[in-house]
Amino acid sequence: MRTPSLLLLAALASLSACSVVPHHEAAAPPTRPSPPPVATCRDCGRIERVDMVSNVRATSSGHAVLGGVVGGVAAGKPATPAAASKPGVQVLTFRIAVRMDDGRRLVLHQANLASGLRAGSRIRVQNDRVLPPR
């Protein structure tokens, strides 16, 4: 009686080996294709700050009157850039702090600023001038 039981047990063991579910490795989750490389613009950036600066040229007598008053107008009437060559004339300019896309920080001075440009605006710098992006 032992022999038939052993044979039956051996047959069941060999059949149970066939009933094991095959192990499949989990498929890796689908990956998104990487975005195409972005062309970097060495001349592009964003305005961080714009200040109005008043500069007054020295008078004809050689007395330096004022230079670099931020945010206001000193005594006298603001002049156009053409009148800036005359001594003792006050000229308003913009001091523009720019953070370039490559991490550089620039401070540029210019007599006028394109309409609509303000802190946070995207810009490009060309010939030391702040211009709207193309």
Backbone torsions as a table, in degrees:
resi	resn	phi	psi	omega
1	MET	NA	-23.4	179.4
2	ARG	-72.6	-38.3	-176.7
3	THR	-64.9	-47.0	178.8
4	PRO	-62.2	-35.1	179.9
5	SER	-66.5	-40.3	178.8
6	LEU	-66.9	-39.7	178.2
7	LEU	-65.4	-40.6	178.4
8	LEU	-65.3	-40.7	178.8
9	LEU	-65.4	-40.6	178.8
10	ALA	-66.9	-39.0	179.2
11	ALA	-66.6	-41.7	178.3
12	LEU	-65.9	-38.7	179.5
13	ALA	-65.5	-40.9	-179.8
14	SER	-70.2	-33.8	177.1
15	LEU	-72.4	-33.1	-179.5
16	SER	-69.5	-27.6	177.2
17	ALA	-65.6	-29.7	179.4
18	CYS	-79.5	-20.4	-176.1
19	SER	-89.9	1.7	179.1
20	VAL	-70.0	133.6	-179.9
21	VAL	-71.0	128.9	-180.0
22	PRO	-65.0	143.0	-178.0
23	HIS	-87.3	120.1	176.2
24	HIS	-110.1	134.5	176.4
25	GLU	-73.4	142.5	179.6
26	ALA	-66.4	136.5	179.5
27	ALA	-70.0	142.2	178.1
28	ALA	-65.4	142.0	179.5
29	PRO	-62.1	146.3	-178.7
30	PRO	-63.3	139.1	-179.8
31	THR	-102.7	147.2	176.9
32	ARG	-78.7	142.1	176.1
33	PRO	-65.8	142.8	-179.0
34	SER	-68.0	144.4	-179.0
35	PRO	-66.0	152.8	179.4
36	PRO	-63.2	150.0	-179.0
37	PRO	-61.9	137.2	-179.2
38	VAL	-86.6	130.7	177.9
39	ALA	-69.5	122.8	-179.5
40	THR	-83.3	141.2	179.7
41	CYS	-107.7	109.7	-177.4
42	ARG	-67.4	-23.1	-177.1
43	ASP	-100.1	8.2	-176.1
44	CYS	-103.0	152.4	179.0
45	GLY	-171.0	-161.4	-178.1
46	ARG	-138.0	137.9	178.3
47	ILE	-71.7	128.4	176.0
48	GLU	-94.4	-36.0	-175.9
49	ARG	-158.8	145.2	175.1
50	VAL	-128.8	125.2	177.4
51	ASP	-122.2	142.9	172.6
52	MET	-87.1	129.1	-177.8
53	VAL	-122.4	134.9	178.5
54	SER	-105.7	124.4	177.9
55	ASN	-119.6	131.1	177.2
56	VAL	-116.6	127.2	179.1
57	ARG	-73.8	159.8	178.1
58	ALA	-66.2	149.2	178.7
59	THR	-74.3	169.2	-179.4
60	SER	-64.2	-21.4	177.8
61	SER	-80.1	-4.5	176.9
62	GLY	93.5	2.1	179.4
63	HIS	-81.5	123.0	175.6
64	ALA	-74.0	125.3	-174.7
65	VAL	-91.5	-56.0	-173.9
66	LEU	-163.7	146.6	175.0
67	GLY	-148.7	127.9	172.2
68	GLY	76.1	40.8	172.8
69	VAL	-79.8	121.8	-175.4
70	VAL	-90.5	135.3	168.9
71	GLY	79.0	14.5	179.2
72	GLY	-165.1	-179.0	-178.3
73	VAL	-115.5	131.4	175.3
74	ALA	-79.8	-175.1	-178.5
75	ALA	-58.4	139.3	178.2
76	GLY	110.3	172.1	-178.1
77	LYS	-94.6	134.4	177.1
78	PRO	-60.4	144.3	-177.3
79	ALA	-110.0	161.3	175.3
80	THR	-78.0	160.3	179.0
81	PRO	-57.7	-29.1	179.4
82	ALA	-67.0	-32.1	-179.7
83	ALA	-82.0	-4.5	-175.9
84	ALA	-66.7	-20.0	-179.1
85	SER	-75.6	-16.1	179.5
86	LYS	-79.5	138.7	178.9
87	PRO	-69.0	147.2	177.3
88	GLY	76.9	14.4	-178.0
89	VAL	-102.9	136.3	179.6
90	GLN	-88.0	134.1	-179.0
91	VAL	-127.2	129.0	175.4
92	LEU	-92.5	131.5	176.5
93	THR	-133.5	168.7	176.6
94	PHE	-104.9	133.1	170.9
95	ARG	-104.0	117.5	-171.5
96	ILE	-116.8	117.1	176.2
97	ALA	-91.9	125.9	-174.8
98	VAL	-124.8	137.4	171.9
99	ARG	-106.6	112.4	-178.2
100	MET	-76.2	157.4	-178.6
101	ASP	-61.5	-28.0	180.0
102	ASP	-87.3	6.8	175.3
103	GLY	100.5	-13.5	179.3
104	ARG	-67.7	153.1	173.7
105	ARG	-119.3	132.3	-179.8
106	LEU	-125.0	150.7	169.8
107	VAL	-124.6	118.6	-176.8
108	LEU	-119.4	147.3	177.3
109	HIS	-116.4	133.3	175.5
110	GLN	-152.7	154.7	-173.6
111	ALA	-71.3	-31.4	-179.7
112	ASN	-139.4	161.8	-177.4
113	LEU	-130.1	134.2	-178.6
114	ALA	-57.3	144.6	-178.8
115	SER	-57.6	135.0	176.9
116	GLY	90.2	-11.4	178.9
117	LEU	-82.7	131.6	179.8
118	ARG	-157.9	-179.6	-179.9
119	ALA	-54.5	129.7	-179.3
120	GLY	97.6	-12.6	-178.4
121	SER	-73.2	141.4	172.2
122	ARG	-74.9	137.5	-177.5
123	ILE	-143.4	173.6	168.2
124	ARG	-131.6	151.8	179.7
125	VAL	-111.5	125.6	179.2
126	GLN	-138.3	125.6	-179.2
127	ASN	53.7	45.2	-179.9
128	ASP	57.9	31.5	176.6
129	ARG	-127.1	140.7	176.9
130	VAL	-87.0	123.6	-177.6
131	LEU	-129.5	156.3	175.3
132	PRO	-64.3	154.3	178.4
133	PRO	-64.6	157.6	-179.5
134	ARG	-70.1	NA	NA
